[in-house]
Amino acid sequence: MAVKNKQIRIGIIGAGGIFRSRHFPGLAKIADAEVTAICNRSVASGRKIAQEFKLDPDIMTDPHALIARKDIDAVMIGTWPYMHMPFVLDSLDAGKHTWVQARMAMNLREAKAMYARAEETGLATQICQPPHALGGDYYMRHLISTGYVGDITNVIVRSMNGSLLNPKTPLHWRQIGRYSGLNTMAVGMLVEFVHRWCGYTASVTAQAETFVKQRPAGRGKMGDVERPDTVNVLSTLENGATAVYLFSGAAHCAPNEQIEIYGTKGTLVYHTNVDLRKQKIYGAKSNAAKLAEIKIPKRHQREWTIEQDFIDAIRTGENAESTFYQGVKYMEFTEAVFRSVEQGATVRLPIVD
């Protein structure tokens, strides 16, 4: 359902910090898109961010009224995950092209419902991609597909830091189940890149711990920490490789976040960073004694074009990454992690219930 030869009018629900740091600067570069309306919890917050970026949209506080507007072609949803499914379904039902902030949903059930509705409507849909390994994403796919590592045997993902060690650090909404769902730390974000480069997951065995059980929740009260601060996952991929994931916010001076891919003919190690320009690839063929940096050729470098990708999807009718199907697959992995922890057992994928 491509849209040709018109200005794309966008309504935004939940224009907060991520819109300030990434999405408004991205939208500002697009000549054939305009922000028609912003819906925040308060008029003041909506007006403030609009003025900051010299925008002149209608400022609203009723998201359903924004979705119902006839003068809006596309809706971008930047709320916390607990409102992603309701707003996405309403937006699609109203005939709007729909973009949603990551993580896709609260759980696998919601993600599947969103994907099914998107397939029914044929409208353009997109999930915001994580930046962590985006800069060299295309080149990693190229290196692996052209045989740099040979057959993949092992994948190790390390995402460990000390951000959650201090018990005085206030409770974050991401640690509250009713807001974040099953999403925790960088679990879904990094498995998305593993899926792109190495294939989908076949089984998950997971263990999780929460070392700080309560945190300051404001007004002198303490709140329960409902999401773990350490998650370890042993999994298999559909191609037969093993994949190990180490996630922790309780690891002082841990090595920097990286994705390691080992194969029969070589090794690739991706050093992640939220700044695409600081991401690096290291590699070694089987006859090399140590890793060496592999420069990413300009033709393979990815830039932050998430907002332009969405507008292009509306124009062409071809959905851009992250697609809703990719979102379903990383939510399936996240769901499997939590089921494995709860059941103390291995969970086989795909999950069909």
C-alpha positions as CSV (number, residue, x, y, z in Angstrom):
1,M,0.0,0.0,0.0
2,A,2.5,2.5,-1.2
3,V,2.0,6.3,-0.9
4,K,3.2,8.5,-3.8
5,N,3.7,12.2,-4.4
6,K,2.5,13.7,-1.2
7,Q,3.8,15.1,2.0
8,I,3.8,12.3,4.7
9,R,2.0,13.8,7.8
10,I,3.1,12.2,11.0
11,G,1.5,12.0,14.4
12,I,3.7,11.2,17.4
13,I,2.5,9.5,20.6
14,G,5.0,9.7,23.4
15,A,7.7,12.2,22.3
16,G,10.3,11.8,25.0
17,G,14.0,11.4,25.4
18,I,14.7,9.0,22.5
19,F,12.8,11.4,20.1
20,R,14.9,14.2,21.4
21,S,18.2,12.5,20.9
22,R,17.5,10.6,17.7
23,H,14.2,10.7,16.0
24,F,13.5,14.5,15.7
25,P,17.0,15.1,14.3
26,G,16.4,12.3,11.9
27,L,12.9,13.6,10.8
28,A,14.4,17.1,10.4
29,K,16.5,15.7,7.5
30,I,13.4,14.5,5.5
31,A,11.9,17.1,3.2
32,D,8.7,15.2,2.4
33,A,7.6,14.4,5.9
34,E,6.1,16.8,8.5
35,V,5.2,16.4,12.2
36,T,1.5,17.2,12.2
37,A,0.7,16.4,15.8
38,I,2.4,15.4,19.1
39,C,0.6,13.7,21.8
40,N,2.2,13.6,25.3
41,R,0.9,13.2,28.8
42,S,0.8,16.9,29.2
43,V,0.5,19.9,26.9
44,A,3.5,21.5,28.5
45,S,5.9,18.6,27.7
46,G,4.6,18.3,24.1
47,R,4.9,22.1,23.6
48,K,8.4,22.1,25.1
49,I,9.9,19.4,22.8
50,A,8.1,21.0,19.8
51,Q,9.7,24.4,20.5
52,E,13.1,22.8,21.1
53,F,13.1,21.5,17.5
54,K,11.3,24.5,16.0
55,L,8.2,22.5,15.1
56,D,4.7,23.8,14.9
57,P,2.4,20.7,15.3
58,D,-0.9,20.5,17.1
59,I,-0.2,19.5,20.7
60,M,-2.6,16.9,22.1
61,T,-3.0,14.7,25.2
62,D,-5.5,12.1,23.8
63,P,-3.7,9.5,21.7
64,H,-7.0,8.0,20.4
65,A,-8.0,11.4,19.0
66,L,-4.6,11.7,17.3
67,I,-5.0,8.2,15.7
68,A,-8.5,9.1,14.5
69,R,-7.4,12.3,12.7
70,K,-8.0,12.2,8.9
71,D,-5.0,14.5,8.3
72,I,-2.4,12.1,9.6
73,D,-0.9,9.4,7.4
74,A,1.5,7.7,9.8
75,V,1.8,7.3,13.6
76,M,5.1,7.0,15.4
77,I,4.7,5.4,18.9
78,G,7.4,6.3,21.5
79,T,5.7,5.1,24.7
80,W,6.9,2.5,27.1
81,P,6.2,-1.1,25.9
82,Y,3.0,-1.6,27.9
83,M,1.2,0.7,25.5
84,H,2.8,-0.5,22.3
85,M,0.3,-3.2,21.3
86,P,-2.9,-1.1,22.1
87,F,-1.6,1.9,20.1
88,V,-0.2,-0.2,17.2
89,L,-3.5,-2.1,16.8
90,D,-5.6,1.0,17.0
91,S,-3.3,2.8,14.5
92,L,-3.4,0.0,12.0
93,D,-7.2,-0.3,12.3
94,A,-7.4,3.4,11.6
95,G,-5.5,2.9,8.3
96,K,-2.2,4.5,9.5
97,H,1.3,3.4,8.6
98,T,2.8,2.6,12.0
99,W,6.2,2.8,13.6
100,V,6.9,1.7,17.1
101,Q,9.8,2.1,19.5
102,A,11.8,-1.0,20.6
103,R,11.2,-3.2,22.4
104,M,8.3,-4.4,20.2
105,A,5.9,-5.5,22.9
106,M,5.4,-6.8,26.5
107,N,5.6,-10.5,25.5
108,L,5.4,-12.9,22.6
109,R,1.6,-13.0,22.6
110,E,1.4,-9.2,22.0
111,A,4.1,-9.3,19.3
112,K,2.2,-12.0,17.4
113,A,-1.0,-10.0,17.6
114,M,0.8,-6.9,16.2
115,Y,2.4,-8.9,13.4
116,A,-0.8,-10.6,12.4
117,R,-2.7,-7.3,12.2
118,A,0.1,-5.7,10.2
119,E,0.0,-8.5,7.7
120,E,-3.8,-8.2,7.4
121,T,-3.7,-4.5,6.7
122,G,-0.7,-4.3,4.3
123,L,0.3,-1.0,5.8
124,A,3.9,0.0,6.3
125,T,5.2,-1.0,9.7
126,Q,8.6,-0.7,11.4
127,I,10.2,-1.2,14.8
128,C,13.1,1.1,15.8
129,Q,16.3,-0.7,15.3
130,P,18.8,-0.8,18.2
131,P,22.0,1.1,17.3
132,H,24.4,-1.2,19.1
133,A,25.7,-3.1,16.1
134,L,24.1,-1.2,13.3
135,G,27.1,0.5,11.8
136,G,28.7,-2.7,10.5
137,D,25.5,-4.8,10.3
138,Y,25.6,-5.1,6.5
139,Y,29.3,-5.9,6.4
140,M,29.0,-8.6,9.1
141,R,26.2,-10.2,6.9
142,H,28.5,-9.9,3.9
143,L,31.5,-11.4,5.7
144,I,29.5,-14.4,7.1
145,S,27.6,-15.1,3.9
146,T,30.8,-15.1,1.8
147,G,32.4,-17.6,4.1
148,Y,34.8,-15.7,6.3
149,V,34.1,-17.9,9.4
150,G,33.0,-21.0,7.5
151,D,30.3,-22.9,9.3
152,I,29.4,-21.2,12.5
153,T,30.1,-23.3,15.6
154,N,29.9,-21.0,18.5
155,V,28.5,-17.5,19.3
156,I,29.2,-15.7,22.5
157,V,27.5,-12.4,23.4
158,R,28.8,-10.4,26.4
159,S,26.8,-7.5,27.7
160,M,28.0,-6.9,31.2
161,N,28.6,-3.7,33.3
162,G,28.2,-2.4,36.8
163,S,25.2,-0.1,36.2
164,L,23.0,-1.9,38.7
165,L,25.5,-2.6,41.5
166,N,24.6,0.4,43.6
167,P,21.6,-0.4,45.7
168,K,20.8,3.3,46.1
169,T,20.2,3.6,42.3
170,P,16.5,4.4,41.9
171,L,14.1,1.9,40.5
172,H,13.8,2.3,36.7
173,W,10.6,1.7,34.8
174,R,12.4,-1.0,32.8
175,Q,12.6,-3.0,36.1
176,I,8.9,-2.9,36.6
177,G,7.0,-5.7,34.9
178,R,3.7,-3.8,34.2
179,Y,5.6,-1.2,32.2
180,S,8.4,-3.2,30.5
181,G,6.8,-6.7,30.2
182,L,9.4,-9.4,29.8
183,N,12.1,-7.1,28.4
184,T,15.2,-6.8,30.4
185,M,18.6,-5.3,29.9
186,A,20.0,-5.8,26.3
187,V,18.5,-9.3,25.8
188,G,16.3,-8.6,22.8
189,M,18.5,-5.9,21.3
190,L,21.6,-8.1,20.9
191,V,19.8,-11.3,19.9
192,E,18.3,-9.4,17.0
193,F,21.8,-9.0,15.5
194,V,22.7,-12.6,16.2
195,H,19.5,-13.6,14.4
196,R,20.4,-11.5,11.4
197,W,24.0,-12.7,11.2
198,C,23.8,-16.3,12.3
199,G,20.2,-17.5,12.0
200,Y,17.3,-18.0,14.4
201,T,17.3,-19.7,17.8
202,A,16.2,-23.3,18.2
203,S,16.4,-23.8,22.0
204,V,17.0,-21.7,25.2
205,T,18.2,-22.7,28.6
206,A,18.4,-19.7,31.0
207,Q,19.3,-18.7,34.5
208,A,18.6,-15.3,36.1
209,E,19.4,-13.6,39.4
210,T,18.3,-10.3,41.0
211,F,20.9,-9.3,43.6
212,V,19.3,-6.0,44.6
213,K,15.7,-7.0,45.5
214,Q,14.4,-3.5,46.2
215,R,15.3,0.0,45.1
216,P,14.3,3.6,46.0
217,A,11.0,4.3,44.3
218,G,10.4,8.0,45.3
219,R,8.6,9.7,48.1
220,G,10.7,7.8,50.6
221,K,9.4,4.4,49.5
222,M,11.1,1.3,48.2
223,G,9.9,-0.7,45.2
224,D,10.4,-4.3,44.2
225,V,12.8,-5.0,41.4
226,E,10.8,-7.3,39.1
227,R,13.4,-7.8,36.3
228,P,16.7,-9.6,36.9
229,D,20.1,-7.8,36.9
230,T,21.9,-10.9,35.6
231,V,20.7,-13.3,32.9
232,N,22.8,-16.1,31.4
233,V,21.6,-18.1,28.4
234,L,22.8,-21.3,26.7
235,S,21.1,-21.8,23.4
236,T,21.3,-23.6,20.1
237,L,20.7,-22.0,16.7
238,E,18.8,-23.6,13.8
239,N,22.1,-24.1,12.0
240,G,23.4,-26.3,14.9
241,A,25.7,-23.8,16.4
242,T,25.7,-23.0,20.1
243,A,25.2,-19.5,21.4
244,V,26.0,-18.3,24.9
245,Y,24.7,-14.9,26.2
246,L,26.0,-13.2,29.3
247,F,23.9,-10.2,30.4
248,S,24.6,-8.4,33.7
249,G,24.3,-5.0,35.4
250,A,26.2,-6.4,38.4
251,A,29.7,-6.8,36.9
252,H,32.2,-4.1,37.7
253,C,35.0,-3.6,35.1
254,A,33.6,-6.3,32.8
255,P,34.9,-6.3,29.3
256,N,33.1,-4.0,26.8
257,E,30.0,-5.3,25.1
258,Q,30.8,-7.5,22.2
259,I,29.4,-10.3,19.9
260,E,31.9,-13.1,19.1
261,I,31.3,-15.5,16.2
262,Y,33.5,-18.6,15.8
263,G,33.5,-20.9,12.8
264,T,35.4,-23.6,11.0
265,K,37.4,-21.1,9.0
266,G,37.7,-18.0,11.2
267,T,36.5,-15.7,13.9
268,L,34.7,-12.4,13.9
269,V,34.3,-10.2,17.0
270,Y,32.0,-7.1,16.9
271,H,32.6,-4.4,19.4
272,T,29.3,-2.7,20.0
273,N,28.6,0.9,20.8
274,V,25.5,3.2,20.7
275,D,27.6,5.5,18.6
276,L,27.7,3.9,15.2
277,R,31.1,5.6,14.4
278,K,32.7,3.8,17.3
279,Q,31.7,0.3,16.4
280,K,34.5,-2.0,15.2
281,I,34.9,-5.4,13.7
282,Y,37.9,-7.7,14.5
283,G,38.6,-10.9,12.7
284,A,41.1,-13.7,12.2
285,K,41.1,-16.5,9.6
286,S,42.1,-20.0,10.8
287,N,45.7,-19.5,9.8
288,A,46.1,-16.2,11.8
289,A,47.6,-16.0,15.3
290,K,45.5,-13.1,16.6
291,L,42.6,-10.9,15.8
292,A,43.1,-7.8,13.7
293,E,40.7,-4.9,13.0
294,I,38.7,-5.2,9.8
295,K,37.8,-1.8,8.4
296,I,34.2,-1.5,7.2
297,P,34.2,-0.3,3.6
298,K,32.2,2.8,3.0
299,R,29.8,1.0,0.7
300,H,28.9,-1.4,3.5
301,Q,28.7,1.2,6.3
302,R,25.2,1.8,7.8
303,E,24.2,5.2,9.0
304,W,21.3,6.2,11.4
305,T,18.5,6.4,8.8
306,I,15.7,4.8,10.8
307,E,13.3,7.7,10.2
308,Q,14.0,7.9,6.5
309,D,13.6,4.1,6.3
310,F,10.1,4.5,7.6
311,I,9.2,7.2,5.1
312,D,10.7,5.1,2.3
313,A,8.6,2.1,3.4
314,I,5.5,4.2,3.2
315,R,6.5,5.3,-0.3
316,T,7.5,1.9,-1.7
317,G,5.3,-0.5,0.3
318,E,8.4,-2.5,1.3
319,N,8.9,-2.7,5.1
320,A,12.2,-1.7,6.5
321,E,14.1,-3.3,9.4
322,S,13.4,-3.9,12.1
323,T,10.4,-5.7,10.6
324,F,7.5,-6.9,12.8
325,Y,8.5,-10.5,12.0
326,Q,12.0,-9.8,13.3
327,G,10.4,-8.3,16.4
328,V,8.3,-11.5,16.9
329,K,11.5,-13.6,16.7
330,Y,13.4,-11.6,19.4
331,M,10.3,-11.4,21.6
332,E,10.1,-15.2,21.2
333,F,13.7,-15.5,22.4
334,T,12.9,-13.2,25.4
335,E,9.8,-15.2,26.2
336,A,11.8,-18.4,26.0
337,V,14.4,-17.0,28.5
338,F,11.7,-16.2,31.0
339,R,9.9,-19.5,30.6
340,S,13.2,-21.4,31.0
341,V,14.0,-19.5,34.2
342,E,10.5,-20.2,35.6
343,Q,10.4,-23.8,34.6
344,G,14.1,-24.7,35.2
345,A,14.1,-26.4,31.8
346,T,15.1,-26.0,28.2
347,V,12.5,-24.3,26.0
348,R,12.3,-25.3,22.3
349,L,11.6,-22.8,19.6
350,P,9.4,-21.9,17.8
351,I,6.9,-21.4,20.6
352,V,3.5,-22.3,19.2
353,D,1.1,-21.6,22.0
